[in-house]
Amino acid sequence: MSSRRVLVTGATGFIGRRLVPAVLDAGHEVRAMTRRPQDYEGPGEAVGADVADPGSLASALQGVDVAVYLVHSLDRPDFEAADQAAALGFGTAAARAGVQQIVYLGGLGPQGSTLSAHLRSRRRAESLLGQAGVPVTVLRAAVVVGHGGISWELTRQLVKNLPAMVVPKWATTRTQPIAIDDIIAYLVGVIGRSETFGEIYEVGGPEALTYLTMLQVASEQMTGRRTPIMPVPVLTPRLSSYWLALVTDVDVTTGRHLIDSMDIEAVVTDDRIRDVVPLTPTPYPVAVRRALAERGGS
């Protein structure tokens, strides 16, 4: 595969700061897009732009072959409107710049009206990014396990801060966590691949687990024992978000939006991505150990 000029949005974020060096290692040129390029210390060429300001995108996208879109606004009460406006503006600017492909990391979950606001917004962004005509390659993932990821931080901090837990009923919902290393490999693997243009892929680790099991496995890896956990049916999403804000550093708004999605089963039903990017998915306990090691062990 020939070298491409790749723009990575959110280059300083949880995914972006790992993706930029991986794309460079794959032989591509990289522009690292950030709102504060003067502060950027990572690899690649830093470019300043903001998806909330469509006028700032033209220069960042000029000459770009592939744009990787990693932006979301979960910490805002109006995140749906903000994310949709940003996706439409970015897709339009990409089309004007002649971009050949947009790669988007979306949310795993079933089709239909049962989607939460968070997942509904991710699905809407998929279509809005491509509305101006640029082919979009979508990777849909659930919980990404890695140091600094919001969903993983919820798990780690709950286990660290509570000797025992009473958890809401969503703790019995199944999801399919994926290691950050696997997400990066999949993202790099679809860049510039014409057979992936316009395709939607589901990505996940090797096992579907309940959130309760994920907490227990994380507890075993962190403390050597399983934290006592009891699900109860009485905690509403609003109360759950305040509970998370009390015992973790995740803010109430972000916590509420994440919790709203946790009632929805998010498991892989289509593993076609394995044909495009062959890899052996990382088991959840291994992903947990790697996340803990990167942080420093706790």
C-alpha positions in Angstrom: 0.0 0.0 0.0 1.4 3.4 -1.0 2.1 6.2 1.5 -0.8 8.5 2.3 -1.0 11.9 3.9 -3.2 11.4 6.9 -4.8 13.9 9.2 -5.6 12.7 12.7 -8.1 14.8 14.6 -7.9 14.9 18.4 -4.2 14.1 18.2 -3.6 14.7 21.9 -6.6 12.6 23.1 -6.7 9.0 24.4 -6.8 7.4 20.9 -5.1 10.1 18.9 -1.9 10.3 20.8 -1.4 6.6 20.3 -2.6 6.6 16.7 -0.2 9.3 15.3 3.0 7.4 15.9 1.4 4.1 14.7 0.3 5.8 11.4 3.9 7.1 11.0 5.3 3.7 11.7 3.0 2.3 8.9 4.8 4.6 6.4 2.3 7.4 6.1 2.8 11.2 6.5 0.8 12.5 9.5 -0.7 15.9 10.4 -1.7 16.0 14.0 -4.7 18.3 14.4 -5.2 20.1 17.7 -6.7 23.3 18.9 -3.3 24.3 20.4 -0.6 23.3 17.9 1.9 25.5 19.8 1.7 23.1 22.8 1.9 19.9 20.7 4.9 17.8 21.6 4.1 14.6 19.8 5.3 13.3 16.4 4.0 14.4 13.0 3.3 17.8 11.7 1.1 19.8 14.2 -1.8 21.8 12.6 -4.2 24.0 14.3 -7.9 23.6 13.7 -11.2 23.1 15.6 -14.1 21.0 14.4 -16.5 23.5 16.0 -15.1 26.2 13.7 -15.5 24.9 10.1 -13.6 27.9 8.7 -10.4 26.6 10.5 -10.5 23.2 8.7 -9.6 24.1 5.1 -5.8 24.6 5.7 -5.6 21.6 8.0 -7.2 19.4 5.3 -5.4 20.8 2.3 -3.5 18.0 0.5 -4.8 15.3 2.9 -5.7 11.9 1.5 -7.3 10.3 4.6 -8.8 12.0 7.7 -9.3 10.1 10.9 -12.1 11.6 13.0 -11.9 11.0 16.7 -13.9 13.9 18.1 -16.8 13.8 20.5 -18.4 16.2 23.1 -19.7 14.0 25.9 -18.9 16.5 28.5 -21.5 19.0 27.1 -25.2 18.9 27.9 -25.9 19.7 24.2 -23.4 17.1 22.9 -25.8 15.7 20.3 -26.2 19.0 18.5 -22.5 19.9 18.9 -21.3 16.5 17.6 -23.7 16.6 14.6 -22.8 20.1 13.6 -19.1 19.2 13.9 -19.4 16.0 11.8 -21.4 17.8 9.1 -18.9 20.7 8.9 -15.9 18.4 8.9 -17.3 16.1 6.1 -18.1 19.2 4.0 -14.6 20.6 4.5 -13.1 17.2 3.7 -15.0 17.0 0.4 -13.9 20.5 -0.6 -10.3 19.6 0.1 -10.5 16.4 -2.0 -10.0 14.0 0.9 -10.4 10.4 -0.4 -11.5 8.7 2.9 -12.7 9.5 6.4 -12.1 6.9 9.1 -14.5 7.2 12.1 -14.5 5.5 15.4 -18.1 5.0 16.4 -20.1 3.2 19.0 -21.0 -0.5 19.1 -24.6 -1.4 19.6 -27.7 -2.7 17.9 -29.7 -1.0 15.2 -33.0 0.5 16.0 -34.9 3.0 18.3 -33.5 1.5 21.5 -30.2 3.4 21.2 -29.2 5.8 23.9 -28.6 9.5 23.0 -24.8 8.8 23.1 -25.0 5.9 20.5 -27.7 7.7 18.5 -25.4 10.7 18.1 -22.5 8.4 17.0 -24.7 6.8 14.4 -25.9 10.2 13.1 -22.3 11.4 12.9 -21.4 8.4 10.7 -23.9 9.6 8.0 -23.2 13.3 8.4 -19.4 12.8 7.9 -20.2 11.3 4.5 -23.1 13.5 3.5 -20.9 15.7 1.2 -19.6 12.6 -0.7 -16.4 11.5 1.0 -16.4 7.7 1.6 -16.5 6.9 5.4 -15.0 3.8 7.0 -16.6 3.2 10.3 -15.2 1.1 13.2 -17.8 0.6 15.9 -16.4 -0.3 19.3 -17.7 -0.6 22.9 -15.4 -0.1 26.0 -11.8 0.6 25.0 -9.4 -0.6 27.7 -6.3 1.5 28.1 -4.7 4.1 30.4 -6.5 7.4 30.2 -9.7 6.1 28.5 -12.9 7.4 30.2 -14.7 4.0 30.3 -11.6 2.2 31.6 -11.0 5.0 34.2 -14.5 4.4 35.6 -13.7 0.8 36.1 -10.3 1.4 37.6 -11.4 4.1 40.0 -14.4 2.2 41.2 -12.3 -0.8 42.0 -9.6 1.3 43.6 -11.9 3.5 45.7 -14.5 1.1 46.9 -13.9 -2.0 49.0 -17.4 -3.3 48.1 -20.0 -2.0 45.6 -23.7 -1.8 45.2 -24.1 -1.3 41.4 -27.1 -0.5 39.2 -28.8 -3.1 37.1 -26.8 -2.0 34.0 -23.9 -3.9 35.5 -25.4 -7.1 34.2 -25.5 -5.9 30.6 -23.1 -7.6 28.2 -20.5 -5.6 26.3 -17.3 -6.5 24.3 -14.3 -4.6 25.6 -11.4 -4.1 23.3 -7.7 -3.3 24.1 -6.4 0.1 23.0 -3.6 -1.7 21.0 -6.2 -3.6 19.0 -8.2 -0.4 18.2 -5.0 1.3 17.0 -4.1 -1.7 14.8 -7.6 -1.7 13.2 -7.6 2.1 12.6 -4.2 1.9 10.9 -5.2 -1.2 9.0 -8.1 0.5 7.2 -6.3 3.7 6.2 -6.2 4.1 2.5 -7.7 0.7 1.8 -10.2 1.2 -1.0 -12.1 -2.0 -0.1 -13.1 -0.5 3.2 -14.5 2.7 1.8 -18.2 3.1 2.8 -18.0 0.0 5.1 -19.0 -0.4 8.7 -17.0 -2.8 10.8 -17.7 -4.0 14.4 -14.6 -4.4 16.5 -14.1 -6.0 19.9 -12.0 -8.3 22.1 -12.3 -12.0 22.1 -15.0 -12.2 24.8 -18.4 -10.6 25.6 -18.5 -9.7 29.3 -21.0 -8.1 31.7 -19.9 -4.9 33.3 -20.0 -6.7 36.6 -17.5 -9.3 35.4 -15.3 -6.6 34.0 -15.2 -5.0 37.4 -14.4 -8.3 39.1 -11.6 -9.2 36.7 -10.1 -5.7 37.0 -10.3 -6.1 40.8 -8.5 -9.4 40.6 -5.7 -7.8 38.5 -5.4 -4.8 40.8 -5.8 -6.3 44.2 -5.5 -10.0 43.9 -9.1 -10.6 45.0 -12.6 -10.0 43.7 -14.4 -6.9 45.2 -17.8 -7.9 46.6 -20.4 -6.5 44.1 -24.2 -6.6 44.4 -26.4 -5.3 41.6 -29.6 -3.5 42.7 -32.6 -2.3 40.5 -33.2 1.0 42.2 -30.4 3.3 41.0 -31.7 5.5 38.2 -29.3 6.8 35.5 -29.4 10.2 37.2 -28.5 8.8 40.6 -25.9 6.5 39.1 -24.2 9.5 37.5 -24.0 11.3 40.8 -22.7 8.1 42.4 -19.9 7.9 39.8 -19.0 11.6 40.2 -18.8 11.0 44.0 -16.3 8.1 43.8 -14.4 8.9 40.5 -13.1 12.0 38.8 -15.5 11.6 35.8 -17.9 14.6 35.8 -21.7 14.1 36.2 -22.6 15.1 32.6 -20.1 12.7 31.0 -21.1 9.9 33.5 -24.8 10.3 32.7 -24.2 10.1 29.0 -22.1 6.9 29.4 -24.5 5.3 31.8 -27.4 5.9 29.4 -25.7 3.5 27.0 -24.9 0.8 29.5 -28.3 -0.7 29.5 -27.8 -1.5 25.8 -26.0 -4.8 24.9 -22.9 -3.9 22.8 -21.4 -7.1 21.3 -19.9 -7.9 18.0 -22.2 -9.7 15.6 -20.1 -9.3 12.4 -16.3 -10.0 12.5 -15.5 -9.1 8.9 -12.8 -6.7 10.1 -10.7 -9.8 10.8 -10.5 -10.4 7.0 -9.2 -6.9 6.5 -6.9 -6.6 9.5 -5.9 -10.1 10.7 -5.0 -10.0 14.4 -5.5 -12.1 17.5 -7.7 -10.0 19.8 -6.2 -9.2 23.2 -8.0 -10.9 26.2 -9.6 -8.5 28.7 -7.3 -9.5 31.6 -4.2 -8.9 29.4 -5.6 -5.5 28.4 -6.2 -4.6 32.0 -2.7 -5.5 33.0 -1.3 -3.4 30.2 -3.4 -0.4 31.2 -2.3 -0.7 34.8 1.3 -1.1 33.8 1.2 2.0 31.6 -0.3 4.0 34.5 2.2 2.7 37.0 0.4 -0.3 38.5 -2.7 1.0 40.3 
